[in-house]
Amino acid sequence: MRGSSLFAWINSILKFVGPLSDFFWDVPTMVPAYKSIPLLGNFSLAIILLVGSGIYFSLRLHFIQLTHLKQAVSLMVNKRKARTGISPFAAFMLSSAMRVGPGNILGVTGAISVGGPGAIFWMWVSGFFGMATAFVEATLAQLFKEKNGNTFVGGLPFYGGALLRSAGGAGVVLSLLYIFYALGCLPAQGFNVVSSIGMMAEIATGSRIATNSLFYYVVAAIVLVFTAVMIFGGIRKVTAVTDKMVPVMAVVYVAATLVLIAANVHSVPYFFQAVFAGALHPDAFFGGLIGTAIVQGVKRGLMSNEAGQGTITMSAASADTDHPCEQGLLSALGVFLDTHIICTMTGFIVVMAHAWTVDPAAWKAAGKLPKYIMSLSQLTPDPTMNAAVNFVLTLCFCLFAYTCLVGMITFPEIASARISKSPVFITIIRILCLAVAVFGVLVNIAGYDLGNLWAFSDLANIIMCYANIPLLYLGFKYVRKAKEHFVSGSDEPFDGRIIGRELPCWPKEK
């Protein structure tokens, strides 16, 4: 009782978070004069800023995310070893560990439930342009990375501090902002990991397991011990795990979904008809407006692949590459993997099932995860197959959440190096992040839905976008010069002189 009272008290204290998050996401659409503008009035400043930046960077970079996609794939499969830091492949997998998360299931399901199937089309569009944004921020992370012992550190706090050199504390402020972002997102990931393990146990046993039972306490302890061992082992230990876990969870999720598609192949034409028709005529589905479909597709797509937030740039900076643009291409490829493959798989399940036509009242009342489970049930009417599919996809959800949990703790550690390289300070940040994750686990065990705390994730996401996007424009001239050198085929090794700026790690040490 005391635990629930504590959670209720925290929830009431944080009741301002949801409205504040909505304000940052929706401004100025709440202004009647702006709202009355045809089509444009549906788009908030956040949507215009994110999508508009992706379009701008795509045009100025001559659609490098498309013209050099084959080279990006070659860079990914080439698992060369790193002399300092981690390999480009390891950095790609670490960033994918953050991108491929529960949002690939919950976010896509939520987007469809609000904006209709057409939201998937706009998610594809925003993801395509977001690849260019990801290229810019990852290249900037490489340009301004720094060496710390036998590793590289960098990302938003580092390139932000370098670009705003007239503002001495900019890097520190951005580091603190990123740590705030991680602390806001960690409880949900801790909650998701433990709750999904509980769901798998219930599927396997066919019985309900109380959240405050011994089982949940044991599971929570094991998860937290494994997480602590990983993060205190440093980034090399983390990437040793993500190198193996990310490909497995992505392949299993895609394979399981393809099995469902094959079993329901007669519904595939409906999927494409619903997506493309819903993109321009959403009224046929939920009576919504085209703006709703676009906003939901853009918002959930970008919040899944994180292009423009600067929140995955720490992994890009950690890589030992031959040219800064190499990691830019890999980051763009990561957006493609997340949005056009993993998120699309979720879209197939939800749209092909179209559970909203089977039981509209239940669909409307259900949350995001129950809607996804309802969709699985429609596609797997056989009880045995349904149990097997639910178990496998819940396992994927669990792995998605766990890799996010690890990344959410590892990346603040990298950001904190911009404040202080003291091992004691780094340890304090690790412990703080782990403690916040523990809180999310305790919320699950208490059986309490701390909704306002989950709203912290959306608030932290949009604040990071507002902080990062202006810096991308500020540093874009350097990215363009680096890109021109990269595509020229020059044998001249890259160094700071090429972009007209002295850089900490370019030229590379021999």
C-alpha positions in Angstrom: 0.0 0.0 0.0 2.8 2.4 0.9 4.5 1.7 -2.4 1.4 2.4 -4.4 0.8 5.6 -2.4 4.4 6.7 -3.2 3.9 6.1 -6.9 0.5 7.9 -6.8 2.2 10.9 -5.1 5.0 11.0 -7.7 2.4 10.7 -10.5 0.5 13.7 -9.1 3.7 15.7 -8.8 4.6 15.0 -12.4 1.1 15.7 -13.8 2.5 18.7 -15.6 4.8 16.6 -17.8 2.1 15.4 -20.3 0.7 18.8 -21.1 4.2 20.3 -21.3 5.2 17.6 -23.7 2.1 18.1 -25.8 2.8 21.9 -25.9 6.3 21.4 -27.3 5.1 18.8 -29.8 2.0 20.7 -30.9 2.9 24.4 -30.9 1.5 26.4 -32.8 -1.4 24.1 -33.9 -3.3 25.2 -30.8 -3.6 28.7 -32.1 -6.9 29.0 -34.0 -5.6 31.4 -36.7 -2.8 28.9 -37.5 -5.0 25.9 -37.3 -7.3 27.4 -39.9 -4.6 27.4 -42.6 -5.4 24.5 -45.0 -3.2 21.5 -44.6 -0.3 23.5 -43.0 -2.4 24.1 -39.9 -2.1 20.5 -39.1 1.6 20.6 -38.8 3.4 21.6 -35.7 6.7 23.4 -35.6 8.4 20.2 -34.5 7.1 18.3 -37.5 8.0 21.1 -39.9 11.5 21.4 -38.4 12.3 17.7 -38.5 10.9 16.9 -41.9 11.9 20.2 -43.5 15.5 19.7 -42.3 15.5 16.2 -43.8 14.3 17.5 -47.1 16.9 20.4 -47.0 19.8 18.1 -46.2 18.7 15.6 -48.8 18.7 18.2 -51.5 22.0 19.8 -50.5 23.7 16.4 -50.2 22.3 15.3 -53.5 20.4 12.4 -51.9 23.5 10.7 -50.6 21.3 8.3 -48.6 20.1 6.9 -51.9 23.2 7.3 -54.2 25.5 5.7 -51.6 23.2 3.1 -50.0 25.1 0.2 -51.6 28.4 1.6 -50.1 26.7 1.9 -46.7 25.8 -1.8 -46.9 29.4 -2.7 -47.8 30.7 -0.7 -44.8 28.4 -2.5 -42.5 29.4 -6.0 -43.6 33.1 -5.2 -43.5 33.9 -6.0 -39.9 37.3 -4.5 -39.8 39.1 -4.2 -36.4 39.5 -0.9 -34.6 42.9 0.4 -33.4 41.2 2.9 -31.1 37.6 2.9 -29.9 35.3 0.5 -31.5 34.8 -0.7 -35.1 32.3 1.0 -37.5 30.2 -2.2 -37.4 30.1 -2.2 -33.6 29.1 1.5 -33.6 26.4 0.7 -36.1 25.1 -2.1 -33.9 25.2 0.0 -30.8 23.2 2.7 -32.4 20.7 0.1 -33.8 20.4 -1.2 -30.2 18.9 2.2 -29.3 16.9 2.7 -32.5 15.3 -0.8 -32.6 13.3 -0.5 -29.4 9.8 -1.0 -28.1 8.8 2.1 -30.2 9.0 -0.1 -33.3 6.0 -2.0 -31.9 4.2 0.4 -29.6 4.9 3.6 -31.7 3.8 2.1 -35.0 0.7 0.6 -33.5 -0.2 3.9 -31.9 0.4 5.8 -35.1 -2.0 3.5 -37.0 -4.6 3.6 -34.3 -4.8 7.4 -34.5 -3.8 8.2 -38.1 -4.9 5.1 -39.9 -2.9 2.8 -42.2 -1.8 5.9 -44.2 0.5 6.8 -41.3 2.9 4.1 -42.4 3.3 5.7 -45.8 4.2 9.0 -44.2 6.5 7.2 -41.8 8.4 5.9 -44.9 8.6 9.3 -46.4 9.9 11.0 -43.2 12.3 8.1 -42.6 13.8 8.5 -46.1 14.5 12.2 -45.5 15.5 11.4 -41.9 18.3 9.3 -43.4 20.0 12.5 -44.6 19.6 14.1 -41.2 21.2 11.1 -39.6 24.1 11.3 -42.0 24.7 14.9 -41.0 24.7 14.4 -37.3 26.8 11.2 -37.4 29.4 12.9 -39.7 29.5 15.9 -37.3 30.0 13.4 -34.4 33.0 11.9 -36.2 34.5 15.3 -37.2 34.5 16.6 -33.6 35.2 13.4 -31.6 38.0 13.4 -29.1 40.3 10.7 -27.8 39.9 9.5 -24.2 42.4 6.8 -23.4 41.9 3.9 -25.8 38.4 5.1 -26.8 36.8 7.9 -28.8 34.1 10.1 -27.2 31.9 12.5 -28.9 28.4 13.2 -30.2 26.0 16.1 -29.6 27.7 17.6 -26.5 31.1 17.6 -28.2 30.1 18.9 -31.7 27.7 21.4 -30.0 30.5 22.7 -27.7 32.9 22.9 -30.7 30.4 24.7 -33.0 29.4 27.1 -30.2 33.0 27.9 -29.3 32.0 31.4 -28.2 29.8 29.9 -25.5 32.1 28.1 -23.1 29.5 26.0 -21.3 27.5 24.8 -24.3 29.0 21.4 -24.2 28.4 20.9 -20.5 24.8 22.1 -20.9 24.2 19.7 -23.8 25.7 16.9 -21.8 23.4 17.6 -18.9 20.5 17.8 -21.3 21.3 14.4 -22.7 21.6 12.9 -19.2 18.2 14.4 -18.5 16.9 12.7 -21.6 18.2 9.3 -20.6 16.9 9.6 -17.1 13.5 10.4 -18.5 13.4 7.4 -20.8 15.1 4.7 -18.5 12.1 3.9 -16.3 10.0 2.9 -19.2 12.7 0.6 -20.6 13.3 -1.1 -17.2 9.5 -1.5 -16.9 9.2 -3.0 -20.4 12.0 -5.5 -19.9 10.6 -7.1 -16.8 7.0 -6.9 -17.8 7.8 -8.6 -21.2 9.6 -11.5 -19.4 6.6 -11.9 -17.2 4.4 -12.0 -20.3 6.6 -14.8 -21.8 6.3 -16.8 -18.6 2.5 -16.5 -18.6 2.4 -17.6 -22.2 4.7 -20.6 -21.5 2.8 -21.7 -18.3 -0.7 -20.7 -19.4 -1.3 -19.1 -16.0 -1.4 -15.5 -14.6 1.6 -14.5 -12.6 1.2 -11.7 -10.0 3.6 -8.7 -10.5 4.4 -8.7 -6.8 5.3 -12.4 -6.8 8.7 -13.9 -6.1 9.1 -14.6 -9.8 9.1 -10.9 -10.7 11.6 -10.0 -7.9 14.0 -12.7 -9.1 13.7 -11.7 -12.8 14.2 -8.0 -11.8 17.3 -8.9 -9.8 18.8 -11.0 -12.7 18.1 -8.3 -15.3 19.7 -5.6 -13.2 22.8 -7.6 -12.3 23.4 -8.4 -16.0 22.9 -4.8 -16.9 25.3 -3.6 -14.2 28.0 -6.1 -15.3 27.6 -4.9 -18.9 27.7 -1.2 -18.2 30.6 -1.3 -15.7 32.6 -3.2 -18.3 32.7 -0.2 -20.5 31.6 0.4 -24.1 33.7 -2.5 -25.5 31.8 -5.0 -23.3 28.5 -3.4 -24.3 29.2 -3.6 -28.0 30.4 -7.2 -27.6 26.8 -8.0 -26.6 25.0 -5.6 -29.0 27.0 -6.9 -31.9 25.4 -10.3 -31.4 22.0 -9.4 -29.9 20.9 -6.7 -32.4 21.2 -8.9 -35.6 19.5 -11.8 -33.8 16.5 -9.8 -32.5 16.1 -8.0 -35.9 16.3 -11.2 -37.9 13.9 -13.1 -35.5 11.4 -10.3 -35.6 11.4 -10.0 -39.4 11.4 -13.8 -39.9 8.4 -14.2 -37.5 6.5 -11.5 -39.3 7.3 -12.9 -42.7 5.8 -16.2 -41.5 2.6 -14.4 -40.5 2.5 -12.6 -43.8 2.9 -15.9 -45.6 0.2 -17.5 -43.5 -2.1 -14.5 -44.4 -0.9 -13.8 -47.9 -4.5 -13.1 -49.0 -4.4 -10.0 -46.9 -1.2 -8.6 -48.4 -3.0 -6.7 -51.2 -5.2 -5.1 -48.5 -2.1 -3.9 -46.7 -0.8 -1.9 -49.7 -4.3 -0.7 -50.7 -4.9 0.5 -47.1 -1.5 2.2 -46.7 -1.6 4.1 -50.0 -5.3 4.9 -50.0 -5.1 5.9 -46.3 -2.1 8.3 -47.0 -4.3 10.5 -49.1 -7.9 9.5 -48.1 -7.8 8.6 -44.4 -11.5 9.4 -44.0 -12.2 5.9 -45.3 -10.7 4.4 -42.1 -11.2 6.4 -39.0 -12.9 9.5 -40.3 -9.6 11.4 -39.8 -7.9 14.2 -41.8 -4.9 13.7 -44.0 -3.0 15.9 -41.6 -3.5 13.4 -38.8 -2.1 10.6 -40.9 0.9 12.6 -41.8 1.6 13.9 -38.3 1.3 10.4 -36.7 3.5 8.8 -39.4 6.2 11.5 -39.1 6.1 11.8 -35.3 6.3 8.1 -34.5 8.7 7.3 -37.4 11.2 10.0 -36.3 10.8 9.1 -32.6 11.6 5.5 -33.5 14.6 6.1 -35.7 15.7 9.2 -33.7 17.0 11.0 -36.7 17.5 14.7 -35.7 17.5 14.1 -32.0 21.3 13.8 -31.6 20.7 11.0 -29.2 22.5 8.3 -31.1 25.5 10.4 -32.1 27.6 9.1 -29.2 27.9 5.7 -30.9 28.8 7.3 -34.2 31.7 9.2 -32.6 33.0 6.1 -30.9 33.9 4.4 -34.2 37.4 4.2 -35.6 36.7 5.1 -39.2 38.9 6.0 -42.2 36.7 8.9 -43.1 34.0 10.8 -41.0 31.4 10.3 -43.8 31.6 6.5 -43.4 29.8 6.6 -40.1 27.4 9.1 -41.6 26.4 6.5 -44.2 26.1 3.8 -41.6 23.9 6.0 -39.5 21.6 6.7 -42.5 21.5 2.9 -43.1 20.4 2.5 -39.4 17.4 4.7 -40.0 16.5 2.6 -43.1 16.8 -0.6 -41.0 14.7 0.8 -38.2 11.9 2.6 -40.2 11.6 0.8 -43.6 12.2 -2.7 -42.4 11.5 -3.2 -38.6 8.7 -0.7 -38.3 7.1 -1.9 -41.6 7.0 -5.4 -40.2 4.8 -4.1 -37.3 2.7 -2.2 -39.8 2.1 -5.4 -41.8 0.8 -7.2 -38.6 -1.5 -4.3 -37.5 -2.9 -3.4 -40.9 -3.4 -6.9 -42.3 -5.3 -7.9 -39.2 -7.4 -4.6 -39.2 -8.7 -5.6 -35.8 -10.6 -2.2 -35.6 -13.2 -3.6 -38.0 -13.7 -6.8 -36.0 -14.4 -5.3 -32.6 -14.3 -1.4 -32.8 -15.2 -0.9 -29.2 -12.4 -3.2 -27.9 -9.9 -1.6 -30.3 -10.8 1.9 -29.2 -10.5 1.1 -25.5 -7.3 -0.9 -25.7 -3.8 0.4 -25.2 -1.0 0.2 -27.8 0.4 -3.2 -26.7 -3.1 -4.8 -26.3 -3.9 -3.5 -29.8 -0.8 -5.2 -31.2 -1.7 -8.5 -29.3 -5.3 -8.2 -30.7 -3.8 -8.0 -34.2 -1.7 -11.1 -33.6 -4.7 -13.0 -32.5 -6.6 -12.1 -35.7 -3.7 -13.4 -37.8 -3.2 -16.6 -35.8 -6.6 -18.0 -35.0 -5.1 -21.4 -34.1 -4.5 -21.3 -30.3 -1.2 -23.3 -30.5 0.2 -21.1 -33.3 -1.0 -18.0 -31.5 0.8 -18.9 -28.3 4.0 -19.6 -30.2 3.9 -16.4 -32.2 3.0 -14.3 -29.1 6.0 -15.8 -27.3 8.5 -15.2 -30.1 7.3 -11.6 -30.7 7.2 -10.8 -27.0 10.8 -12.1 -26.8 11.7 -9.6 -29.5 9.9 -6.9 -27.6 11.9 -7.8 -24.6 15.2 -7.7 -26.5 14.3 -4.4 -28.1 13.7 -3.0 -24.6 16.8 -4.5 -23.1 19.2 -3.1 -25.8 17.5 0.3 -25.3 18.0 0.0 -21.6 21.7 -0.7 -22.0 22.2 2.1 -24.5 20.3 4.5 -22.4 22.9 3.9 -19.6 26.0 3.7 -21.9 25.4 6.9 -23.9 25.0 9.2 -20.8 28.3 7.8 -19.7 29.9 9.0 -23.0 28.1 12.4 -22.7 29.3 12.8 -19.1 32.9 12.7 -20.4 32.3 16.1 -21.8 31.8 17.4 -18.3 34.5 15.4 -16.6 36.7 12.5 -17.5 37.1 11.5 -13.8 36.4 7.7 -13.3 34.5 8.6 -10.1 32.2 11.0 -11.9 31.5 8.4 -14.7 30.7 5.8 -12.0 28.3 8.2 -10.3 26.5 8.7 -13.7 26.3 4.9 -14.2 24.8 4.3 -10.7 22.3 7.1 -11.1 21.1 5.7 -14.5 20.9 2.2 -13.0 18.9 3.5 -10.0 16.4 5.2 -12.3 16.0 1.9 -14.3 15.4 0.1 -11.0 12.6 2.6 -10.2 10.9 1.6 -13.5 11.2 -2.1 -12.5 9.7 -1.3 -9.1 6.8 0.4 -10.8 6.1 -2.8 -12.7 6.3 -4.9 -9.5 4.0 -2.6 -7.7 1.5 -3.1 -10.6 1.2 0.7 -11.0 1.0 2.6 -14.3 3.1 5.7 -13.7 1.7 7.4 -16.9 3.1 10.9 -16.3 6.5 9.5 -15.9 6.3 7.7 -19.3 5.3 11.1 -20.7 8.9 12.2 -19.8 10.1 10.2 -22.9 8.1 12.3 -25.3 9.1 15.5 -23.6 12.8 14.6 -23.5 12.7 13.6 -27.2 11.3 16.9 -28.5 13.6 19.0 -26.3 16.6 17.1 -27.7 15.3 17.9 -31.3 15.0 21.6 -30.6 18.6 21.6 -29.2 20.1 19.5 -31.9 18.6 20.6 -35.2 20.0 24.2 -35.1 23.5 22.8 -34.5 23.1 20.6 -37.6 22.6 23.7 -39.7 25.5 25.5 -38.0 27.8 22.6 -38.7 26.4 21.7 -42.1 29.1 23.6 -44.1 31.7 21.3 -42.6 29.6 18.2 -43.4 29.3 19.3 -47.0 33.1 19.8 -47.4 33.7 16.4 -45.8 31.1 14.8 -48.1 32.6 16.4 -51.2 36.0 15.0 -50.3 34.5 11.6 -49.6 32.7 11.3 -52.9 35.6 12.7 -54.9 37.5 9.4 -54.7 40.6 11.3 -53.6 43.5 9.2 -52.1 44.4 12.1 -49.8 43.7 11.1 -46.2 41.1 13.2 -44.5 42.2 15.8 -42.0 40.8 19.1 -40.6 42.4 21.2 -43.4 39.9 19.8 -45.9 37.0 21.5 -44.0 39.1 24.5 -42.9 39.1 23.6 -39.2 41.5 22.1 -36.7 40.0 18.8 -35.5 41.1 16.7 -32.4 41.3 13.3 -34.2 41.9 14.2 -37.8 44.5 13.6 -39.1 44.4 10.1 -37.7 47.3 8.8 -35.6 49.5 6.3 -37.4 
